Amino acid sequence: MATVTASLPLRAAARAGPAPSRAPPSDAAFFPGRPWQRGLAARGRPREPAGWFRAEALSGGGGGGPPRREPMAPPYNVLITGSTKGIGYALARKFLKAGDNVVICSRSAERVESVRNDLKKEFGEQHVWGTVCDVREGKDVKALVDFARDKLEYIDIWINNAGSNAYSYKPLVETSDEALIEVITTNTLGLMLCCREAINMMWKQPRGGHIFNIDGAGSDGRPTPRFAAYGATKRSVVHLTKSLQAELQMNEVNNVVVHNLSPGMVTTDLLMSGATTKQAKFFINILAETPDVVADYLVPNIREIPTNQSMKPTYIRFLTGLKAYSRIFSRIAFGARRNKYVAED
């Protein structure tokens, strides 16, 4: 079972009554620019904005009863950003092994084509699709949504995995403008663009959807020397997820949930490029795991959420505090995992 922490539970289903007969609104109507917030002070809750169309009503609800969200059932349609290598690729393979359909993407057309061909050979032509997407570009993310709709009609699970440290491990005062822009636009702006488009897509789906934002070092507020910008962006992931949970609750969107996903330390190229100090090598050997090991744990716990029809925000963690302290103790007491991935001085 995953270690999960629920937060900001969504409101109960919409009030009883027949579903509205009008068509779903445009994306612009999701959070309309109206002074509806005035009702917050007067009533203690936001007034429903004019023209608001409850997401739950999309599944109908005839007979005068309350409209219901269409239940999810496997196989699931899954989209993973930054999924041609590392943990994203491992997650894609694990979902495919479970029988799901997967859309992969990255900035490199060459990598997308190569990885898609390899996965097609292993899992079949009609289970994996790939496209180029630079999450820093709004037009690319919109095109990604169009691609997913064209190939699969809807997405049940969207995992925001794309991230960057610009392969730079040095003090902030020595970090170039280009590296800072790369880290911040990918990890913060890119995440926001993907969340925006995923929500706009999913709230109009009868099945709704689940969005998982992957955190990283710094998300718990601890310092990240030598990669301060990366840690700051990952700290913002947690805040963004909580804010989106609150926005969805405030607007009574009951068919879309935003979650946090924590893979811990994964032996990706990004992590291993920083194994240049004694301390870094020590903690990588003790705490890190390969992408396959992490994916083997995360994917079943991700799939369990829609399978159980849960619509509560969760925080799924691979490397819990207890597990980390246990490994550190084992290393100090018994020398466990010494030189597991990198030779220590």
C-alpha positions in Angstrom: 0.0 0.0 0.0 1.2 3.5 -0.8 2.0 6.0 1.9 -0.7 8.6 1.2 -1.8 11.8 2.9 -5.2 13.2 2.0 -5.7 16.9 1.9 -8.5 19.3 1.1 -11.1 16.6 0.4 -13.4 17.6 -2.4 -17.0 18.6 -1.8 -19.8 16.1 -1.9 -21.7 15.5 -5.1 -23.8 18.2 -6.6 -27.3 18.9 -5.3 -30.0 16.6 -6.5 -31.8 17.6 -9.7 -31.8 16.9 -13.4 -28.7 17.7 -15.3 -28.7 21.0 -17.3 -29.5 20.6 -20.9 -27.1 23.1 -22.3 -23.8 22.1 -23.8 -20.5 22.3 -21.9 -18.9 25.7 -21.7 -15.7 26.7 -23.4 -12.4 26.6 -21.5 -12.7 30.3 -20.8 -15.8 29.6 -18.7 -14.0 27.4 -16.2 -13.0 30.2 -14.0 -14.9 33.2 -15.5 -13.7 36.6 -14.7 -16.8 37.7 -12.8 -17.1 39.3 -9.4 -18.6 36.1 -8.0 -16.0 36.2 -5.1 -18.2 38.7 -3.4 -20.4 35.9 -2.2 -17.5 34.4 -0.2 -17.7 37.1 2.5 -21.5 37.2 2.5 -22.2 33.5 2.7 -18.9 31.9 3.8 -18.6 30.1 0.4 -18.2 31.3 -3.2 -21.3 31.9 -5.2 -21.7 29.8 -8.2 -20.6 31.9 -11.2 -23.1 32.7 -13.9 -22.9 30.2 -16.7 -21.0 27.7 -14.5 -21.7 24.1 -15.7 -21.1 21.4 -13.1 -18.5 18.9 -14.3 -20.6 16.0 -12.9 -23.5 16.9 -15.1 -21.5 15.9 -18.2 -22.4 12.2 -17.5 -26.1 13.0 -17.7 -28.3 12.0 -14.8 -31.8 11.4 -16.1 -34.8 10.5 -14.0 -34.5 13.5 -11.8 -31.7 12.0 -9.7 -28.3 13.6 -9.0 -25.9 13.5 -11.9 -23.1 11.0 -11.5 -19.6 10.8 -12.7 -18.9 8.0 -15.1 -16.8 5.4 -13.2 -13.3 4.6 -14.3 -12.2 1.1 -15.0 -9.0 -0.3 -16.4 -7.3 -0.3 -18.9 -6.5 3.3 -18.3 -5.3 5.9 -20.7 -2.2 7.4 -19.3 -0.1 10.5 -20.4 3.4 11.0 -19.0 5.5 14.0 -19.8 9.3 13.6 -20.1 8.9 9.9 -20.6 11.6 8.8 -23.0 14.1 8.1 -20.3 14.6 7.8 -16.5 11.6 7.5 -14.2 9.2 8.7 -16.9 10.2 5.9 -19.2 10.1 3.3 -16.4 6.6 4.5 -15.4 5.4 4.2 -19.0 6.7 0.6 -19.3 5.1 -0.4 -16.0 1.7 1.0 -17.1 2.0 -0.8 -20.4 2.8 -4.1 -18.6 -0.4 -3.5 -16.6 -2.4 -3.4 -19.9 -2.9 0.4 -20.0 -2.5 2.7 -23.0 0.2 5.3 -22.8 1.2 8.5 -24.5 4.8 9.4 -24.2 6.5 12.7 -25.1 9.7 14.7 -24.8 11.4 17.6 -26.6 13.4 15.3 -28.8 11.7 13.9 -31.8 14.5 11.3 -32.3 14.1 10.0 -28.8 10.3 9.9 -29.0 10.5 7.9 -32.2 13.1 5.5 -30.9 11.4 4.8 -27.6 8.0 4.5 -29.2 9.3 1.9 -31.7 10.9 -0.1 -28.9 7.7 -0.1 -26.8 5.6 -1.0 -29.8 7.7 -4.1 -30.4 7.2 -5.1 -26.8 3.6 -4.1 -26.1 1.9 -3.8 -29.4 1.1 -1.1 -32.0 -2.2 0.0 -30.4 -1.1 0.6 -26.9 1.6 3.3 -27.1 1.8 6.7 -28.9 4.4 9.3 -28.9 4.8 13.0 -29.8 7.1 15.9 -29.4 6.3 18.4 -26.6 8.3 21.1 -25.0 6.3 21.7 -21.8 7.7 25.3 -21.6 5.6 26.2 -24.6 1.8 26.6 -24.2 1.2 25.8 -27.8 3.1 22.5 -27.5 1.1 21.5 -24.4 -2.2 22.3 -26.2 -1.0 20.3 -29.2 -0.2 17.4 -26.8 -3.8 17.5 -25.5 -5.1 17.4 -29.1 -2.8 14.5 -29.9 -4.0 12.5 -26.9 -7.7 13.2 -27.8 -7.1 12.1 -31.4 -5.4 8.9 -30.4 -7.3 7.9 -27.2 -10.3 10.3 -26.9 -9.6 10.9 -23.2 -6.9 10.7 -20.6 -7.5 9.1 -17.2 -4.1 9.6 -15.6 -1.8 12.5 -16.5 1.7 12.5 -14.9 3.7 15.6 -14.9 7.2 14.2 -14.8 9.2 16.5 -17.1 11.8 18.3 -15.2 15.3 19.7 -15.4 18.3 20.7 -13.4 20.2 21.8 -16.5 22.7 19.1 -15.4 24.2 21.8 -13.3 25.5 21.3 -9.7 27.1 24.4 -8.4 26.4 27.4 -6.1 23.7 29.7 -7.3 26.2 32.6 -7.6 28.0 30.5 -10.2 24.9 29.4 -12.2 24.5 30.8 -15.6 21.4 32.7 -16.8 20.7 30.0 -19.3 20.8 27.2 -16.7 18.4 29.2 -14.4 16.0 29.9 -17.2 16.1 26.2 -18.2 15.3 25.0 -14.7 12.6 27.5 -13.8 10.7 27.4 -17.1 10.7 23.6 -17.3 9.9 22.8 -13.7 7.6 25.7 -12.8 6.1 27.3 -15.9 6.0 23.9 -17.7 4.2 22.3 -14.8 1.6 25.2 -14.6 0.9 24.9 -18.4 0.5 21.2 -18.2 -1.8 21.4 -15.1 -3.9 24.1 -16.9 -4.4 22.1 -20.0 -4.9 18.8 -18.2 -7.7 20.3 -16.0 -9.3 22.0 -19.0 -9.4 18.6 -20.8 -10.4 16.4 -17.9 -13.2 18.4 -16.3 -15.2 18.0 -19.5 -14.7 14.2 -19.7 -17.5 12.1 -18.2 -14.9 10.0 -16.5 -13.0 13.0 -15.1 -9.3 12.4 -14.5 -6.4 12.3 -12.1 -3.3 14.5 -12.4 -0.1 13.6 -10.6 2.6 16.2 -10.0 6.1 14.7 -9.3 8.0 16.4 -6.6 11.8 16.2 -6.0 14.6 17.3 -3.7 13.6 20.5 -1.9 9.8 19.8 -1.9 9.9 19.2 1.9 11.5 22.6 2.5 15.0 21.2 3.2 17.9 23.0 1.7 19.4 21.9 -1.6 22.9 23.3 -1.9 24.5 23.1 -5.3 21.1 23.0 -6.9 19.2 25.7 -5.1 17.1 26.7 -8.1 15.9 23.1 -8.7 15.0 22.7 -5.0 13.0 26.0 -5.1 11.0 24.8 -8.1 10.2 21.5 -6.5 9.1 23.2 -3.3 6.7 25.1 -5.5 5.2 21.9 -6.8 3.6 21.1 -3.4 2.2 24.6 -3.1 0.8 24.6 -6.7 -0.9 21.2 -6.1 -2.5 22.4 -2.9 -3.7 25.6 -4.6 -5.2 23.6 -7.5 -6.9 21.3 -5.1 -8.5 24.4 -3.4 -9.5 25.9 -6.7 -11.2 22.7 -7.8 -13.0 22.4 -4.5 -14.0 26.1 -4.5 -15.6 25.6 -7.9 -17.2 22.3 -7.0 -15.3 20.4 -9.7 -15.7 16.8 -8.4 -14.4 14.8 -11.3 -10.8 16.0 -11.4 -8.2 15.5 -8.7 -4.6 16.8 -8.5 -2.2 14.6 -6.5 1.5 14.7 -5.5 3.8 11.9 -6.4 7.2 11.4 -4.8 9.6 9.0 -6.3 12.4 9.8 -3.9 16.0 9.5 -5.2 16.2 7.8 -8.5 19.4 6.8 -10.3 18.7 8.9 -13.4 21.3 10.7 -15.5 20.1 13.9 -13.7 20.9 12.6 -10.2 24.0 10.7 -11.1 25.6 13.8 -12.8 25.7 15.3 -9.3 27.6 12.4 -7.7 30.8 14.4 -7.5 31.1 15.0 -3.7 31.6 12.6 -0.8 28.3 13.5 0.7 26.4 13.1 -2.6 27.9 9.6 -3.1 27.0 8.6 0.4 23.3 9.5 0.2 22.9 8.2 -3.4 24.2 4.8 -2.3 22.0 4.7 0.8 18.8 6.2 -0.5 18.6 6.0 -4.3 16.9 3.2 -6.3 16.8 2.4 -10.0 13.8 3.8 -12.1 12.4 0.2 -12.5 12.3 -0.4 -8.7 10.6 2.9 -8.1 8.1 2.4 -10.9 7.2 -1.1 -9.7 6.1 0.5 -6.4 4.4 3.7 -7.7 2.3 2.4 -10.7 0.2 -0.1 -8.8 -0.5 2.6 -6.1 -1.4 5.1 -8.8 -3.7 2.7 -10.5 -5.4 1.8 -7.2 -6.8 5.3 -6.9 -9.1 5.2 -10.0 -9.8 1.5 -9.5 -11.2 2.3 -6.1 -13.2 5.3 -7.5 -11.4 7.5 -5.0 -11.6 11.3 -5.6 -9.6 12.4 -2.7 -6.2 14.1 -3.2 -3.3 11.9 -2.2 0.5 12.1 -1.7 2.1 8.9 -2.8 5.7 8.5 -1.5 8.2 5.9 -2.4 10.9 7.0 0.0 9.2 7.6 3.3 11.0 9.2 6.3 10.9 5.9 8.1 12.5 4.1 5.2 15.2 6.7 4.8 16.1 6.7 8.5 16.1 2.9 8.5 18.6 2.8 5.6 20.8 5.4 7.2 20.9 3.3 10.4 21.7 0.2 8.5 24.6 1.9 6.8 26.1 3.3 10.0 25.6 0.1 12.0 26.3 -2.5 9.3 27.9 -0.7 6.4 24.9 -1.6 4.2 24.8 -0.4 0.6 28.3 0.9 0.6 29.4 1.6 -3.0 26.1 0.3 -4.3 25.9 2.7 -7.2 29.1 4.8 -7.1 32.5 4.2 -5.5 32.9 6.2 -2.3 36.2 7.8 -1.4 
